[in-house]
Amino acid sequence: MEEIEIAKEFAVGLLERMGVETQVEGFMKEGNLYLEIRGDQEGVLIGKHGRTLESLQMLINRMVNKRLKSTVRVVLDIDDYRKKRADSMSSIAYRMGEKAKRTGYSLTVGPFNSHDRRIIHLTLKEDPSLRTESLGEGELKRVKIIPVTKEG
């Protein structure tokens, strides 16, 4: 598909200019364009808490969508970082949720980017004894985990 080739071309070009040797694979899934990046400097490309990865994804999204004149969401992943991070965030959410229920007090965790906050909200959404809300301004907000008290 044309979208995949364009996205791969932009990603490889950007990463080469950064001085990083990588292999980029692309595929479409659920209407999104996924780029899997493999290389020897994965830590540099991911950055602290995935911030560099998020920035690269935003840049490549802008470049691809400007070239295509249509909108496609490009999702970048480096060495399965997103899956590992999602598993880690779910684990944190479960632990903090259990602590909030055990103590009966609200807990505030973070700051997290929007993707990480979403994982926490979705992980705890199924538990009727907890509710969550985002707090703060800007990109990095905190998540408040609130035990629901039983009235009556």
ZIRAFEN-V94833 format. One record per backbone hydrogen bond with DSSP energy under -0.5 kcal/mol. NH is the residue of the N-H (numbers start at 0). CO is the residue of the C=O. Records with the same first field share a line. If there is no record, write none. Layout:
BEGIN
NH->CO / CO
END
This chain:
BEGIN
4->0
5->1
6->2
7->3
8->4
9->5
10->6
11->7
12->8
13->9
14->10
15->11
16->12
17->13
18->15
19->14
21->19
22->37
24->35
26->33
28->31
31->28
32->72
33->26 / 31
34->74
35->24 / 33
36->34 / 76
37->22
39->20
44->40
45->41
46->42
49->46
50->47
51->45
52->45
53->49
54->50
55->51
56->52
57->53
58->54
59->55
60->56
61->57
62->58
63->59
64->60
65->61
66->62
67->63
68->64
71->69
72->30
73->71
74->32 / 72
75->73
76->34
78->36 / 76
80->77
83->79
84->80
85->81
86->82
87->83
88->84
89->85
90->86
91->87
92->88
93->89
94->90
95->91
96->92
97->93
98->94
99->95
100->96
101->97
102->98
103->99
106->144
108->142
111->140
116->112
117->113
118->114
119->115
120->116
121->117
122->118
123->119
124->120
125->121
126->123
127->125
129->126
130->145
132->143
134->141
140->111 / 138
141->134
142->108
143->132
144->106 / 142
145->130 / 143
147->128
148->146
150->148
END
